[in-house]
């Protein structure tokens, strides 16, 4: 026995029985297996929604802000939303005013009067309207696809190259959302499965641009009563009513 053992214990553990009594104090494989291993509790993280609806009054403006600056920048704003909105709209207005003809370099035909109305709407209206999307498309150099319901979409884009395509969703009269997961497949699906409207206030092209068969096919898609015989003009009028933005 060691000196330490002789002084403080003075008892030997030499027999198998005595050694066996010490097993509960020994570090063995059984003891190792019995030691509980803490398992971390995984707290589920809520997935970001595919479509984000800004919680500020001018939802269309803030959708475009998110498209240009990112969702993180939008969520980082704690106060002063209105100041940021006014400053950004002023930048857009200044840009358009210095080069108003750039608004004519899009797929949307505009008169000079329409351009003046757009500039006025940006600075005077409390919220942006669909008609101002042309200015937003030019300023941010983006193609904007705006969808509504399951049947229609509006396409606004510069005629030259643009940075990217964004998809906006119109839910209610002044409630817009932005799709945060835009893919080529999603864009293609919109283009093939939905009807592209010319403009929000004049959704269909001139009646002369359609054949009777084309109007009938559109009527089937939009649920126009097929049991009622309609002239070409009658079909066109029914489709116009159903496609008003």
C-alpha positions in Angstrom: 0.0 0.0 0.0 1.1 3.5 -0.6 2.2 5.9 2.2 -0.9 8.0 1.3 -3.1 5.0 1.6 -1.6 3.8 4.8 -2.0 7.2 6.5 -5.5 8.2 5.4 -7.2 4.9 4.7 -5.2 2.2 6.2 -7.4 -0.4 4.6 -6.4 -2.7 1.8 -8.6 -3.8 -1.1 -6.9 -7.0 -2.1 -9.6 -9.6 -2.5 -11.8 -9.9 -5.5 -14.9 -9.1 -3.4 -13.3 -5.9 -2.2 -12.3 -4.8 -5.7 -15.7 -5.6 -7.0 -17.2 -3.3 -4.4 -15.3 -0.4 -5.9 -16.7 -0.9 -9.4 -19.3 1.8 -9.0 -16.5 4.3 -8.6 -14.5 3.1 -11.6 -14.7 4.7 -15.1 -15.6 1.7 -17.3 -17.3 1.3 -20.7 -20.5 0.6 -18.9 -20.2 3.9 -16.9 -19.4 5.8 -20.1 -22.5 4.4 -21.9 -24.7 5.3 -18.9 -23.6 9.0 -18.9 -26.5 10.9 -20.5 -25.4 12.9 -23.6 -27.4 16.1 -23.9 -29.3 16.4 -27.2 -29.7 19.9 -28.4 -33.3 20.9 -28.9 -33.9 22.1 -32.4 -36.1 25.1 -32.5 -37.8 25.2 -35.9 -37.2 28.4 -37.8 -40.2 29.7 -39.7 -39.5 29.8 -43.4 -39.7 33.1 -45.2 -42.9 33.4 -47.2 -42.5 33.2 -51.0 -44.6 36.4 -51.3 -43.9 39.3 -49.0 -46.6 41.9 -48.5 -45.1 45.1 -47.1 -47.0 46.5 -44.0 -46.7 50.1 -45.0 -49.4 52.2 -46.8 -47.8 52.4 -50.2 -47.3 48.7 -50.7 -46.5 49.0 -54.4 -43.6 51.4 -53.7 -42.2 49.2 -50.9 -42.4 46.2 -53.1 -40.2 48.0 -55.6 -37.9 49.2 -52.8 -37.5 45.5 -51.7 -36.8 44.5 -55.3 -34.0 47.1 -55.5 -32.5 47.0 -52.1 -33.4 43.6 -50.7 -35.8 42.4 -47.9 -33.1 42.8 -45.2 -32.7 46.5 -45.9 -36.5 46.9 -45.7 -36.8 45.0 -42.4 -33.9 47.0 -41.0 -35.8 50.2 -41.2 -37.2 50.9 -37.7 -38.4 54.5 -38.2 -38.5 57.2 -40.8 -40.3 55.1 -43.5 -42.0 58.2 -44.8 -38.7 60.1 -45.2 -37.2 57.3 -47.1 -40.2 57.0 -49.3 -40.3 60.8 -50.1 -36.6 60.9 -50.8 -36.8 57.9 -53.2 -39.8 59.2 -55.0 -38.0 62.5 -55.4 -35.0 60.8 -57.0 -37.3 58.9 -59.4 -39.1 62.2 -60.3 -35.8 64.0 -60.9 -34.5 61.2 -63.1 -37.7 61.2 -65.2 -37.9 64.9 -65.5 -34.3 65.1 -66.8 -35.0 62.4 -69.4 -38.7 62.1 -70.0 -38.3 60.4 -73.4 -36.8 57.4 -71.6 -40.3 56.4 -70.6 -41.0 55.9 -74.3 -38.3 53.3 -74.5 -40.5 50.6 -73.0 -43.0 48.1 -74.3 -45.8 50.5 -73.1 -46.9 53.2 -75.5 -47.1 56.6 -73.8 -48.0 60.1 -75.0 -46.4 63.2 -73.7 -49.5 63.9 -71.7 -49.4 60.4 -70.1 -45.8 61.0 -69.1 -46.8 64.3 -67.4 -49.6 62.5 -65.6 -47.2 59.8 -64.4 -44.8 62.3 -63.0 -47.6 64.1 -61.3 -48.9 60.9 -59.8 -45.5 60.0 -58.3 -45.2 63.2 -56.3 -48.8 64.0 -55.5 -50.6 60.7 -54.8 -50.3 59.1 -51.4 -49.7 55.7 -53.1 -48.2 54.6 -56.4 -50.6 53.4 -59.1 -50.2 50.7 -61.7 -49.7 53.4 -64.4 -46.5 54.6 -62.6 -44.9 51.1 -63.0 -43.5 52.3 -66.3 -41.4 54.9 -64.5 -40.3 52.4 -61.9 -39.3 49.9 -64.6 -37.1 52.6 -66.3 -35.6 54.0 -63.1 -34.7 50.6 -61.6 -34.0 49.0 -65.0 -36.1 46.0 -64.3 -38.8 44.1 -66.0 -42.0 44.1 -63.9 -44.6 41.4 -64.1 -47.7 42.2 -62.2 -50.2 39.3 -61.7 -53.7 39.4 -60.5 -56.0 36.4 -59.7 -55.3 33.3 -61.8 -55.9 34.7 -65.3 -54.1 37.9 -66.0 -50.7 39.6 -65.9 -49.3 42.9 -67.0 -45.8 43.1 -68.4 -43.7 46.3 -68.2 -40.1 46.4 -69.3 -37.4 48.6 -71.0 -36.9 47.8 -74.6 -33.1 47.6 -74.0 -31.5 45.1 -71.7 -32.6 45.1 -68.1 -31.1 43.8 -64.9 -33.7 41.3 -63.8 -37.4 40.3 -63.8 -39.5 40.9 -60.7 -42.9 39.5 -60.0 -45.5 41.5 -58.1 -48.8 40.3 -57.0 -51.9 42.5 -56.7 -54.2 41.0 -54.0 -56.6 43.8 -53.3 -57.2 47.4 -54.6 -54.1 48.8 -53.0 -52.4 45.7 -51.6 -49.4 44.5 -53.4 -46.9 41.8 -52.7 -43.5 40.8 -54.1 -42.4 37.3 -55.1 -39.1 36.6 -53.4 -38.4 33.4 -55.4 -38.5 34.3 -59.0 -37.3 31.6 -61.4 -37.2 31.2 -65.2 -39.8 28.4 -64.9 -42.1 30.6 -62.9 -41.9 33.4 -65.4 -42.5 30.9 -68.3 -45.5 29.5 -66.5 -47.0 33.0 -66.1 -46.4 33.8 -69.8 -48.0 30.6 -71.0 -50.9 30.1 -68.6 -52.1 33.7 -68.2 -53.5 36.3 -70.5 -51.2 39.3 -70.9 -53.2 42.6 -70.7 -52.1 45.6 -72.8 -52.7 48.1 -70.0 -54.5 48.1 -66.7 -57.0 50.8 -67.8 -57.4 49.4 -71.4 -56.7 45.7 -70.8 -57.4 44.4 -74.3 -55.9 45.5 -77.6 -58.1 46.9 -80.3 -60.9 44.5 -81.4 -59.4 44.4 -84.9 -56.3 42.6 -83.4 -58.4 39.6 -82.5 -60.2 36.9 -84.5 -63.5 35.6 -83.4 -61.9 32.3 -82.6 -59.3 34.0 -80.4 -62.1 35.8 -78.5 -64.1 32.6 -78.1 -61.0 30.8 -76.6 -60.5 33.7 -74.2 -64.2 33.6 -73.3 -63.9 29.9 -72.3 -60.9 30.7 -70.1 -62.7 33.6 -68.4 -66.0 31.8 -67.9 -68.2 33.8 -70.3 -71.5 32.0 -70.8 -71.0 30.0 -74.0 -74.7 29.1 -74.3 -75.5 32.8 -75.2 -74.6 33.6 -78.8 -72.6 36.8 -79.0 -71.3 38.8 -81.9 -67.6 39.6 -82.1 -68.3 43.0 -80.5 -70.4 41.3 -77.8 -67.6 38.9 -76.9 -65.1 41.7 -76.9 -67.2 43.7 -74.5 -67.7 40.8 -72.1 -64.0 40.0 -72.1 -63.2 43.7 -71.4 -65.5 43.7 -68.4 -63.9 40.6 -67.0 -60.4 41.8 -67.5 -60.7 45.2 -65.9 -57.8 45.7 -63.5 
